[in-house]
Amino acid sequence: MSRPISDAWFHRVKSATRDLVQACGGLVRAGELAHASKSEVSRWQVATDEAIIPLPAVLALEADCELPLVTTVMADLGGRRLEGSADEAVTATAVLCHYAETMRASSELMASTAAALADGKITGAEIEILDRNAGSLERAAAALRFSIAQAKGGPALRVVGTE
């Protein structure tokens, strides 16, 4: 079957969908929010199934968890980038929190890669784990870059104190 998008983009949408379902509380809750069965929600996130999450489900789930996970991938697919709302205040704490999350995600990717390569071969299950961990790192790095971009040109960032 021919896809309207490349395999790489297909798997990015699937990974973002998996993260979105998890952020909304799992298959059952995501199904309730999106008015879909648990089986259908499962098909949206499984890399071996051709089903892609429909736009109304994306909107419902992203509104619930307040994370534009699939929308970010769709924007990137179109050569665009999302920006946060103009009223989001940037603090040193926000930048440091994003940095810490990026380092955690990086460590997880390195650990899973080391474990996968330890026996000299990479299985399909290990590839899936690497993809999930790489996706987490990608999102964490994007959030870090976004908080840094928001801080540019703004007031000086402070770790301690309010002013």
C-alpha positions, 0 to 999 in steps of 0.5 A: 500500500502506498502512503501519502507520506514517507515511511520516516514521517509515518513513523514520526506520526505514530510515535507522536500518537503513542506519546499523546495517548500516554499523556492522556492516560492510556488507551481507555481514557484516550478512547473515551476522549476521542470517542473511539474504541480501545482497539482503534486507539491502539491501531493509531499508535502501533507502527505495523498498522496503517491506521493514522489518528484522525484530526478530530481525535488529535484535537480532542487529545491535545486539548486534554493534555495541553501538549501539541505532540501530533500537531508539532509533527504535522507542522514539521511535515509541512516545513513549519514550526509551532510557537508558544503563546505570547503570554508565556513567561520565561524564567530561569527555572523554565529553561533549567527544567527543559535542560534537565528533561533534555539531559534525562531523555539523552541519558535514556537514549544512550542507555537503551542504545548501549543495551541494544548494541551490547550483543552486537545486533539490534532486534526489532523490539530494540529499534522500537525502544530506540525510536521511542527514546529518540522521540522523547529526546527530540521533543525535550530538545525542541522544548529547550530550544523554544524556552531559550528562544523565548528568553532571547531579548527578554529580561535577564534570567535568574536562578534565584529570586524574582528580580 
